[in-house]
């Protein structure tokens, strides 16, 4: 008998907070949105398991960022968890802390930056079963870049697009698809 998996309707959920830590959500005109989609031939549970281990983030982040998870292992992902990272952006060393705002295995989780270079960073990861046992991975990032529109258009947006393109390739290598 075939097994059917359905994605719960989360359209009504808007868990974007008005503040994260000491950061306030900027006005709409200051926000940018990046959306990236990756298809995998691997089933949703296995894909979500990869994302359930924050140390896998090191493997899917471009080496030029020198990204490292600083939170000691083992880490059990859950709503409210804070994760600390270290990275380099264009040679500048930075700290980054993410807080898990929503944890809904195997369909979705949301993290937000509470410490880091962005004035605002809210990142939703969605996982949707697709025909033949595969998974659609959709990342939606709402962010406010430091330095205004020019810096965003010339440096920040192109960097983010390169990071997510690299991530898609590495995900396919790690989990298939």
MDTraj code that builds the backbone (N, CA, C; nanometers):
import mdtraj as md
import numpy as np

residues = "UNK UNK UNK UNK UNK UNK UNK UNK UNK UNK UNK UNK UNK UNK UNK UNK UNK UNK UNK UNK UNK UNK UNK UNK UNK UNK UNK UNK UNK UNK UNK UNK UNK UNK UNK UNK UNK UNK UNK UNK UNK UNK UNK UNK UNK UNK UNK UNK UNK UNK UNK UNK UNK UNK UNK UNK UNK UNK UNK UNK UNK UNK UNK UNK UNK UNK UNK UNK UNK UNK UNK UNK UNK UNK UNK UNK UNK UNK UNK UNK UNK UNK UNK UNK UNK UNK UNK UNK UNK UNK UNK UNK UNK UNK UNK UNK UNK UNK UNK UNK UNK UNK UNK UNK UNK UNK UNK UNK UNK UNK UNK UNK UNK UNK UNK UNK UNK UNK UNK UNK UNK UNK UNK UNK UNK UNK UNK UNK UNK UNK UNK UNK UNK UNK UNK UNK UNK UNK UNK UNK UNK UNK UNK UNK UNK UNK UNK UNK UNK UNK UNK UNK UNK UNK UNK UNK UNK UNK UNK UNK UNK UNK UNK UNK UNK UNK UNK UNK UNK UNK UNK UNK UNK UNK UNK UNK UNK".split()
xyz = np.array([
    [0.0842, -0.1175, 0.0000],
    [0.0000, 0.0000, 0.0000],
    [0.0889, 0.1240, 0.0000],
    [0.0660, 0.2193, -0.0930],
    [0.1513, 0.3384, -0.0984],
    [0.1311, 0.4277, 0.0236],
    [0.2395, 0.4922, 0.0626],
    [0.2352, 0.5859, 0.1740],
    [0.2317, 0.7263, 0.1164],
    [0.1416, 0.8087, 0.1640],
    [0.1308, 0.9463, 0.1177],
    [0.1680, 1.0387, 0.2320],
    [0.2575, 1.1312, 0.2025],
    [0.2964, 1.2308, 0.3009],
    [0.2402, 1.3644, 0.2563],
    [0.1786, 1.4351, 0.3469],
    [0.1269, 1.5670, 0.3121],
    [0.1957, 1.6719, 0.3978],
    [0.2141, 1.7873, 0.3401],
    [0.2733, 1.8991, 0.4129],
    [0.1608, 1.9742, 0.4817],
    [0.1696, 1.9938, 0.6127],
    [0.0640, 2.0674, 0.6807],
    [0.0563, 2.2103, 0.6283],
    [-0.0619, 2.2639, 0.6281],
    [-0.0799, 2.4011, 0.5810],
    [-0.0244, 2.4961, 0.6863],
    [0.0782, 2.5700, 0.6471],
    [0.1390, 2.6651, 0.7390],
    [0.1216, 2.8069, 0.6882],
    [0.0346, 2.8248, 0.5903],
    [0.0163, 2.9562, 0.5282],
    [-0.0289, 3.0606, 0.6291],
    [-0.1007, 3.0170, 0.7311],
    [-0.1508, 3.1127, 0.8299],
    [-0.0438, 3.1531, 0.9311],
    [0.0661, 3.0810, 0.9332],
    [0.1695, 3.1044, 1.0327],
    [0.2609, 3.2183, 0.9861],
    [0.2755, 3.3184, 1.0666],
    [0.3736, 3.4228, 1.0411],
    [0.4510, 3.4409, 1.1703],
    [0.5614, 3.3686, 1.1805],
    [0.6384, 3.3736, 1.3038],
    [0.7560, 3.4690, 1.2929],
    [0.7482, 3.5635, 1.1970],
    [0.8515, 3.6654, 1.1902],
    [0.8282, 3.7620, 1.3050],
    [0.9175, 3.7646, 1.3996],
    [0.8981, 3.8500, 1.5169],
    [0.9211, 3.9965, 1.4832],
    [0.8768, 4.0823, 1.5706],
    [0.9033, 4.2248, 1.5548],
    [1.0397, 4.2607, 1.6112],
    [1.0958, 4.1725, 1.6935],
    [1.2300, 4.1936, 1.7478],
    [1.2945, 4.0581, 1.7720],
    [1.4263, 4.0527, 1.7525],
    [1.5051, 3.9333, 1.7832],
    [1.6218, 3.9820, 1.8679],
    [1.6251, 3.9386, 1.9917],
    [1.7277, 3.9907, 2.0809],
    [1.7106, 4.1412, 2.0926],
    [1.8174, 4.2154, 2.0639],
    [1.8114, 4.3615, 2.0691],
    [1.7788, 4.4229, 1.9338],
    [1.7590, 4.3390, 1.8318],
    [1.7344, 4.3908, 1.6971],
    [1.5856, 4.4052, 1.6698],
    [1.5472, 4.5188, 1.6175],
    [1.4086, 4.5450, 1.5790],
    [1.3935, 4.5227, 1.4292],
    [1.2799, 4.4690, 1.3895],
    [1.2529, 4.4461, 1.2470],
    [1.2433, 4.5819, 1.1775],
    [1.3234, 4.6018, 1.0715],
    [1.3219, 4.7307, 1.0014],
    [1.1916, 4.7518, 0.9248],
    [1.1734, 4.8726, 0.8776],
    [1.0588, 4.9039, 0.7926],
    [1.0663, 4.8216, 0.6650],
    [0.9514, 4.7933, 0.6056],
    [0.9442, 4.7089, 0.4863],
    [1.0378, 4.7558, 0.3753],
    [1.0523, 4.8855, 0.3566],
    [1.1360, 4.9351, 0.2467],
    [1.2839, 4.9026, 0.2662],
    [1.3253, 4.8714, 0.3876],
    [1.4649, 4.8385, 0.4150],
    [1.4926, 4.6888, 0.4044],
    [1.3873, 4.6090, 0.3885],
    [1.4025, 4.4634, 0.3858],
    [1.4229, 4.4115, 0.2438],
    [1.4991, 4.3033, 0.2343],
    [1.5200, 4.2328, 0.1083],
    [1.4799, 4.0883, 0.1302],
    [1.4431, 4.0201, 0.0236],
    [1.4080, 3.8788, 0.0329],
    [1.4874, 3.8003, -0.0700],
    [1.5453, 3.6916, -0.0250],
    [1.6146, 3.5989, -0.1135],
    [1.5428, 3.4653, -0.1029],
    [1.5157, 3.4034, -0.2168],
    [1.4486, 3.2734, -0.2177],
    [1.5322, 3.1792, -0.3032],
    [1.5613, 3.0635, -0.2496],
    [1.6396, 2.9634, -0.3213],
    [1.5691, 2.8295, -0.3103],
    [1.5706, 2.7548, -0.4195],
    [1.5039, 2.6256, -0.4216],
    [1.6002, 2.5201, -0.4748],
    [1.6016, 2.4052, -0.4083],
    [1.6847, 2.2924, -0.4495],
    [1.5972, 2.1685, -0.4520],
    [1.6101, 2.0904, -0.5572],
    [1.5376, 1.9637, -0.5659],
    [1.6335, 1.8494, -0.5384],
    [1.5873, 1.7540, -0.4600],
    [1.6659, 1.6354, -0.4284],
    [1.5824, 1.5120, -0.4597],
    [1.6489, 1.4068, -0.5012],
    [1.5785, 1.2813, -0.5275],
    [1.5618, 1.1986, -0.4004],
    [1.6070, 1.2515, -0.2893],
    [1.6055, 1.1809, -0.1616],
    [1.4788, 1.2165, -0.0836],
    [1.4272, 1.1195, -0.0084],
    [1.3027, 1.1391, 0.0671],
    [1.3198, 1.2445, 0.1770],
    [1.2096, 1.3067, 0.2114],
    [1.2058, 1.4221, 0.3017],
    [1.2690, 1.3937, 0.4382],
    [1.2449, 1.2769, 0.4944],
    [1.2979, 1.2467, 0.6278],
    [1.4507, 1.2478, 0.6273],
    [1.5099, 1.1931, 0.5211],
    [1.6566, 1.1896, 0.5131],
    [1.7129, 1.3298, 0.4894],
    [1.6458, 1.4079, 0.4063],
    [1.6903, 1.5450, 0.3819],
    [1.6818, 1.6260, 0.5115],
    [1.5694, 1.6147, 0.5808],
    [1.5527, 1.6913, 0.7045],
    [1.6570, 1.6491, 0.8086],
    [1.6930, 1.5207, 0.8100],
    [1.7939, 1.4729, 0.9044],
    [1.9275, 1.5435, 0.8831],
    [1.9619, 1.5716, 0.7583],
    [2.0859, 1.6444, 0.7297],
    [2.0793, 1.7837, 0.7914],
    [1.9656, 1.8494, 0.7776],
    [1.9493, 1.9843, 0.8325],
    [1.9326, 1.9838, 0.9839],
    [1.9009, 1.8701, 1.0420],
    [1.8841, 1.8594, 1.1870],
    [2.0164, 1.8583, 1.2611],
    [2.1252, 1.8422, 1.1879],
    [2.2584, 1.8450, 1.2479],
    [2.3247, 1.9764, 1.2078],
    [2.3352, 2.0731, 1.2991],
    [2.3907, 2.2035, 1.2617],
    [2.5346, 2.1966, 1.2121],
    [2.6060, 2.0896, 1.2449],
    [2.7440, 2.0773, 1.1992],
    [2.7511, 2.0503, 1.0486],
    [2.6420, 2.0045, 0.9896],
    [2.6381, 1.9895, 0.8442],
    [2.6402, 2.1245, 0.7737],
    [2.6062, 2.2303, 0.8456],
    [2.6110, 2.3639, 0.7866],
    [2.7538, 2.3987, 0.7432],
    [2.8526, 2.3480, 0.8152],
    [2.9921, 2.3708, 0.7757],
    [3.0192, 2.3101, 0.6379],
    [2.9588, 2.1941, 0.6113],
    [2.9836, 2.1237, 0.4854],
    [2.9152, 2.1887, 0.3663],
    [2.8079, 2.2644, 0.3898],
    [2.7346, 2.3244, 0.2771],
    [2.7584, 2.4745, 0.2653],
    [2.8499, 2.5270, 0.3459],
    [2.8848, 2.6690, 0.3398],
    [3.0160, 2.6828, 0.2639],
    [3.0254, 2.7791, 0.1733],
    [3.1476, 2.7943, 0.0926],
    [3.2726, 2.8089, 0.1791],
    [3.3820, 2.7455, 0.1365],
    [3.5052, 2.7501, 0.2166],
    [3.5608, 2.8909, 0.2342],
    [3.5325, 2.9815, 0.1402],
    [3.5862, 3.1169, 0.1521],
    [3.5282, 3.1916, 0.2719],
    [3.4184, 3.1416, 0.3308],
    [3.3617, 3.2041, 0.4505],
    [3.4259, 3.1537, 0.5792],
    [3.5024, 3.0444, 0.5694],
    [3.5687, 2.9855, 0.6872],
    [3.4710, 2.9718, 0.8044],
    [3.3550, 2.9175, 0.7740],
    [3.2432, 2.9041, 0.8676],
    [3.2689, 2.7898, 0.9654],
    [3.2490, 2.8138, 1.0947],
    [3.2646, 2.7114, 1.1979],
    [3.1520, 2.7230, 1.3001],
    [3.0972, 2.6080, 1.3385],
    [2.9993, 2.6029, 1.4475],
    [3.0780, 2.6068, 1.5781],
    [3.0437, 2.6988, 1.6657],
    [3.1133, 2.7133, 1.7937],
    [3.0369, 2.6497, 1.9095],
    [2.9098, 2.6230, 1.8902],
    [2.8301, 2.5577, 1.9940],
    [2.8834, 2.4159, 2.0105],
    [2.9128, 2.3748, 2.1337],
    [2.9673, 2.2407, 2.1535],
    [2.8675, 2.1306, 2.1176],
    [2.9192, 2.0234, 2.0597],
    [2.8384, 1.9050, 2.0304],
    [2.8212, 1.8257, 2.1600],
    [2.7165, 1.7468, 2.1697],
    [2.6081, 1.7274, 2.0733],
    [2.5036, 1.8383, 2.0868],
    [2.4369, 1.8652, 1.9756],
    [2.3329, 1.9676, 1.9717],
    [2.2023, 1.9005, 1.9317],
    [2.0999, 1.9207, 2.0112],
    [1.9671, 1.8696, 1.9788],
    [1.8838, 1.9888, 1.9343],
    [1.8463, 1.9885, 1.8063],
    [1.7707, 2.1004, 1.7519],
    [1.6318, 2.1045, 1.8147],
    [1.5880, 2.2279, 1.8453],
    [1.4565, 2.2493, 1.9045],
    [1.4270, 2.3979, 1.9004],
    [1.3000, 2.4303, 1.9152],
    [1.2609, 2.5703, 1.9225],
    [1.3261, 2.6343, 2.0443],
    [1.3813, 2.7540, 2.0252],
    [1.4462, 2.8264, 2.1343],
    [1.5957, 2.8045, 2.1443],
    [1.6495, 2.7071, 2.0715],
    [1.7925, 2.6785, 2.0761],
    [1.8720, 2.7935, 2.0160],
    [1.9806, 2.8331, 2.0808],
    [2.0732, 2.9331, 2.0272],
    [2.1987, 2.8611, 1.9797],
    [2.2430, 2.8950, 1.8593],
    [2.3628, 2.8350, 1.8003],
    [2.4632, 2.9453, 1.7689],
    [2.5890, 2.9226, 1.8047],
    [2.6937, 3.0221, 1.7807],
    [2.7869, 2.9743, 1.6701],
    [2.8250, 3.0699, 1.5836],
    [2.9127, 3.0421, 1.4706],
    [3.0224, 3.1471, 1.4654],
    [3.1258, 3.1121, 1.3908],
    [3.2332, 3.2055, 1.3584],
    [3.2524, 3.1966, 1.2071],
    [3.2730, 3.3107, 1.1412],
    [3.2956, 3.3110, 0.9970],
    [3.3740, 3.4348, 0.9584],
    [3.4123, 3.4389, 0.8306],
    [3.4813, 3.5549, 0.7756],
    [3.4036, 3.5996, 0.6520],
    [3.3701, 3.7268, 0.6478],
    [3.3026, 3.7838, 0.5324],
    [3.3961, 3.8875, 0.4718],
    [3.4411, 3.8587, 0.3499],
    [3.5358, 3.9466, 0.2808],
    [3.6558, 3.9763, 0.3695],
    [3.7024, 3.8721, 0.4413],
    [3.8210, 3.8825, 0.5246],
    [3.7969, 3.9301, 0.6664],
    [3.6775, 3.9792, 0.6956],
    [3.6478, 4.0298, 0.8299],
    [3.5913, 3.9183, 0.9182],
    [3.6544, 3.8947, 1.0320],
    [3.6072, 3.7932, 1.1256],
    [3.4788, 3.8407, 1.1922],
    [3.3824, 3.7481, 1.2019],
    [3.2529, 3.7819, 1.2616],
    [3.2013, 3.6680, 1.3474],
    [3.1215, 3.7074, 1.4447],
    [3.0430, 3.6118, 1.5240],
    [2.9005, 3.6182, 1.4743],
    [2.8320, 3.5046, 1.4849],
    [2.6916, 3.4974, 1.4427],
    [2.6215, 3.4074, 1.5428],
    [2.5087, 3.4513, 1.5915],
    [2.4251, 3.3663, 1.6764],
    [2.2879, 3.3572, 1.6110],
    [2.2422, 3.2341, 1.5934],
    [2.1076, 3.2088, 1.5418],
    [2.0233, 3.1496, 1.6532],
    [1.8963, 3.1841, 1.6511],
    [1.7999, 3.1255, 1.7429],
    [1.6960, 3.0532, 1.6593],
    [1.6635, 2.9306, 1.6977],
    [1.5611, 2.8542, 1.6273],
    [1.4252, 2.9028, 1.6773],
    [1.3489, 2.9637, 1.5865],
    [1.2187, 3.0193, 1.6234],
    [1.1048, 2.9199, 1.6032],
    [1.1201, 2.8300, 1.5068],
    [1.0176, 2.7286, 1.4792],
    [1.0899, 2.6003, 1.4410],
    [1.0380, 2.4882, 1.4899],
    [1.0976, 2.3570, 1.4629],
    [0.9831, 2.2596, 1.4386],
    [0.9598, 2.2238, 1.3112],
    [0.8454, 2.1421, 1.2714],
    [0.8906, 2.0284, 1.1794],
    [0.9640, 1.9295, 1.2350],
    [1.0140, 1.8192, 1.1527],
    [0.9005, 1.7397, 1.0883],
    [0.9190, 1.6909, 0.9687],
    [1.0293, 1.7127, 0.8750],
    [0.9969, 1.8186, 0.7703],
    [0.9081, 1.9109, 0.8026],
    [0.8579, 2.0035, 0.7011],
    [0.9185, 2.1434, 0.7035],
    [0.9642, 2.1887, 0.8207],
    [1.0002, 2.3300, 0.8269],
    [1.0764, 2.3604, 0.9549],
    [1.1681, 2.4571, 0.9436],
    [1.2195, 2.5241, 1.0626],
    [1.2614, 2.6655, 1.0250],
    [1.2694, 2.7504, 1.1268],
    [1.3029, 2.8907, 1.1069],
    [1.4138, 2.9271, 1.2045],
    [1.5152, 2.9959, 1.1524],
    [1.6174, 3.0518, 1.2400],
    [1.6278, 3.2007, 1.2144],
    [1.6739, 3.2738, 1.3137],
    [1.6915, 3.4178, 1.3024],
    [1.8224, 3.4562, 1.3687],
    [1.8910, 3.5519, 1.3086],
    [2.0160, 3.6008, 1.3648],
    [1.9861, 3.6929, 1.4821],
    [2.0469, 3.6635, 1.5981],
    [2.0341, 3.7553, 1.7113],
    [2.1631, 3.8351, 1.7320],
    [2.2758, 3.7795, 1.6870],
    [2.4041, 3.8497, 1.6874],
    [2.4672, 3.8241, 1.5514],
    [2.5142, 3.9288, 1.4867],
    [2.5785, 3.9110, 1.3573],
    [2.5769, 4.0373, 1.2749],
    [2.6182, 4.0250, 1.1492],
    [2.6400, 4.1435, 1.0654],
    [2.5138, 4.2088, 1.0100],
    [2.4020, 4.1404, 1.0115],
    [2.2807, 4.1952, 0.9508],
    [2.1976, 4.2724, 1.0525],
    [2.1341, 4.3777, 1.0052],
    [2.0397, 4.4504, 1.0893],
    [1.9176, 4.3630, 1.1155],
    [1.8908, 4.2691, 1.0239],
    [1.7789, 4.1751, 1.0367],
    [1.8084, 4.0543, 0.9505],
    [1.7813, 3.9328, 1.0036],
    [1.7978, 3.8083, 0.9281],
    [1.6973, 3.7073, 0.9819],
    [1.6028, 3.6699, 0.8990],
    [1.5004, 3.5700, 0.9316],
    [1.5030, 3.4689, 0.8177],
    [1.5254, 3.3406, 0.8496],
    [1.5493, 3.2380, 0.7480],
    [1.4561, 3.1186, 0.7703],
    [1.3665, 3.0998, 0.6747],
    [1.2750, 2.9850, 0.6803],
    [1.3245, 2.8770, 0.5845],
    [1.3328, 2.7545, 0.6364],
    [1.3698, 2.6364, 0.5583],
    [1.2430, 2.5507, 0.5464],
    [1.1990, 2.5244, 0.4240],
    [1.0812, 2.4383, 0.4019],
    [1.1227, 2.3157, 0.3237],
    [1.0598, 2.2046, 0.3571],
    [1.0867, 2.0764, 0.2927],
    [0.9530, 2.0187, 0.2495],
    [0.9432, 1.9869, 0.1204],
    [0.8164, 1.9401, 0.0653],
    [0.8405, 1.8141, -0.0167],
    [0.7661, 1.7065, 0.0119],
    [0.7811, 1.5871, -0.0705],
    [0.7346, 1.6153, -0.2134],
    [0.8093, 1.5619, -0.3085],
    [0.7703, 1.5738, -0.4486],
    [0.7642, 1.4342, -0.5089],
    [0.6976, 1.4225, -0.6231],
    [0.6757, 1.2930, -0.6867],
    [0.8000, 1.2067, -0.6952],
    [0.7798, 1.0781, -0.6793],
    [0.8893, 0.9827, -0.6901],
    [0.9773, 0.9729, -0.5677],
    [0.9366, 1.0298, -0.4554],
    [1.0143, 1.0152, -0.3317],
    [1.1182, 1.1225, -0.3090],
    [1.1160, 1.2297, -0.3875],
    [1.2130, 1.3369, -0.3704],
    [1.1648, 1.4446, -0.2748],
    [1.2456, 1.5497, -0.2638],
    [1.2159, 1.6599, -0.1728],
    [1.2511, 1.7929, -0.2379],
    [1.1627, 1.8886, -0.2241],
    [1.1918, 2.0276, -0.2625],
    [1.2337, 2.1007, -0.1359],
    [1.3517, 2.1614, -0.1399],
    [1.4055, 2.2387, -0.0280],
    [1.3943, 2.3855, -0.0685],
    [1.3196, 2.4625, 0.0090],
    [1.3023, 2.6038, -0.0218],
    [1.3526, 2.6879, 0.0943],
    [1.4451, 2.7765, 0.0647],
    [1.4967, 2.8711, 0.1628],
    [1.4401, 3.0082, 0.1308],
    [1.3814, 3.0720, 0.2292],
    [1.3367, 3.2098, 0.2153],
    [1.4054, 3.2904, 0.3243],
    [1.4802, 3.3909, 0.2828],
    [1.5528, 3.4745, 0.3779],
    [1.5018, 3.6169, 0.3647],
    [1.4577, 3.6717, 0.4759],
    [1.4210, 3.8131, 0.4840],
    [1.5337, 3.8803, 0.5619],
    [1.5950, 3.9830, 0.5014],
    [1.7112, 4.0421, 0.5660],
    [1.7199, 4.1918, 0.5380],
    [1.7914, 4.2594, 0.6249],
    [1.8262, 4.3999, 0.6060],
    [1.9779, 4.4073, 0.6114],
    [2.0342, 4.4497, 0.5000],
    [2.1791, 4.4546, 0.4880],
    [2.2348, 4.5818, 0.5495],
    [2.3526, 4.5716, 0.6079],
    [2.4165, 4.6940, 0.6569],
    [2.4655, 4.7764, 0.5375],
    [2.4750, 4.9062, 0.5541],
    [2.5366, 4.9899, 0.4522],
    [2.4452, 5.0422, 0.3432],
    [2.3176, 5.0130, 0.3503],
    [2.2245, 5.0713, 0.2540],
    [2.2164, 4.9983, 0.1215],
    [2.1423, 5.0580, 0.0290],
    [2.1071, 4.9974, -0.0995],
    [2.2296, 4.9691, -0.1875],
    [2.3225, 5.0621, -0.1965],
    [2.4383, 5.0437, -0.2838],
    [2.5221, 4.9236, -0.2394],
    [2.5543, 4.9186, -0.1101],
    [2.6320, 4.8063, -0.0589],
    [2.5565, 4.6754, -0.0808],
    [2.4262, 4.6779, -0.0599],
    [2.3451, 4.5589, -0.0832],
    [2.3553, 4.5145, -0.2282],
    [2.3325, 4.6053, -0.3208],
    [2.3281, 4.5692, -0.4628],
    [2.4639, 4.5261, -0.5170],
    [2.5716, 4.5871, -0.4676],
    [2.7046, 4.5597, -0.5207],
    [2.7731, 4.4416, -0.4522],
    [2.7529, 4.4250, -0.3210],
    [2.8250, 4.3219, -0.2471],
    [2.7354, 4.2163, -0.1826],
    [2.6393, 4.2607, -0.1030],
    [2.5641, 4.1672, -0.0190],
    [2.4806, 4.0707, -0.1024],
    [2.3953, 4.1216, -0.1893],
    [2.3084, 4.0333, -0.2698],
    [2.3895, 3.9358, -0.3549],
    [2.4915, 3.9829, -0.4296],
    [2.5713, 3.8859, -0.5068],
    [2.6386, 3.7802, -0.4190],
    [2.6880, 3.8202, -0.3015],
    [2.7494, 3.7227, -0.2105],
    [2.6475, 3.6184, -0.1658],
    [2.5282, 3.6631, -0.1266],
    [2.4251, 3.5690, -0.0827],
    [2.3846, 3.4741, -0.1956],
    [2.3731, 3.5254, -0.3153],
    [2.3381, 3.4391, -0.4289],
    [2.4459, 3.3343, -0.4532],
    [2.5732, 3.3731, -0.4426],
    [2.6839, 3.2767, -0.4572],
    [2.6802, 3.1720, -0.3456],
    [2.6521, 3.2155, -0.2234],
    [2.6473, 3.1223, -0.1099],
    [2.5370, 3.0192, -0.1308],
    [2.4188, 3.0628, -0.1710],
    [2.3087, 2.9689, -0.1889],
    [2.3274, 2.8810, -0.3127],
    [2.3942, 2.9300, -0.4155],
    [2.4264, 2.8464, -0.5320],
    [2.5257, 2.7373, -0.4918],
    [2.6261, 2.7737, -0.4143],
    [2.7236, 2.6762, -0.3646],
    [2.6526, 2.5721, -0.2779],
    [2.5663, 2.6184, -0.1929],
    [2.4917, 2.5310, -0.1025],
    [2.4101, 2.4274, -0.1792],
    [2.3448, 2.4694, -0.2880],
    [2.2639, 2.3768, -0.3682],
    [2.3509, 2.2652, -0.4256],
    [2.4685, 2.3005, -0.4758],
    [2.5601, 2.2004, -0.5320],
    [2.6061, 2.1043, -0.4237],
    [2.6476, 2.1585, -0.3101],
    [2.6967, 2.0733, -0.1997],
    [2.5866, 1.9839, -0.1431],
    [2.4647, 2.0359, -0.1351],
    [2.3532, 1.9523, -0.0872],
    [2.3321, 1.8324, -0.1792],
    [2.3360, 1.8577, -0.3091],
    [2.3188, 1.7463, -0.4047],
    [2.4304, 1.6439, -0.3875],
    [2.5517, 1.6901, -0.3616],
    [2.6639, 1.5982, -0.3399],
    [2.6472, 1.5186, -0.2104],
    [2.5972, 1.5843, -0.1065],
    [2.5824, 1.5181, 0.0223],
    [2.4642, 1.4226, 0.0307],
    [2.3500, 1.4640, -0.0279],
    [2.2297, 1.3834, -0.0097],
    [2.1708, 1.3296, -0.1383],
    [2.2261, 1.3712, -0.2522],
    [2.1758, 1.3216, -0.3794],
    [2.0757, 1.4152, -0.4401],
    [2.0574, 1.3978, -0.5700],
    [1.9506, 1.4714, -0.6336],
    [1.9926, 1.5642, -0.7416],
])
top = md.Topology()
chain = top.add_chain()
for i, resn in enumerate(residues, 1):
    res = top.add_residue(resn, chain, resSeq=i)
    for name in ("N", "CA", "C"):
        top.add_atom(name, md.element.get_by_symbol(name[0]), res)
traj = md.Trajectory(xyz[None], top)
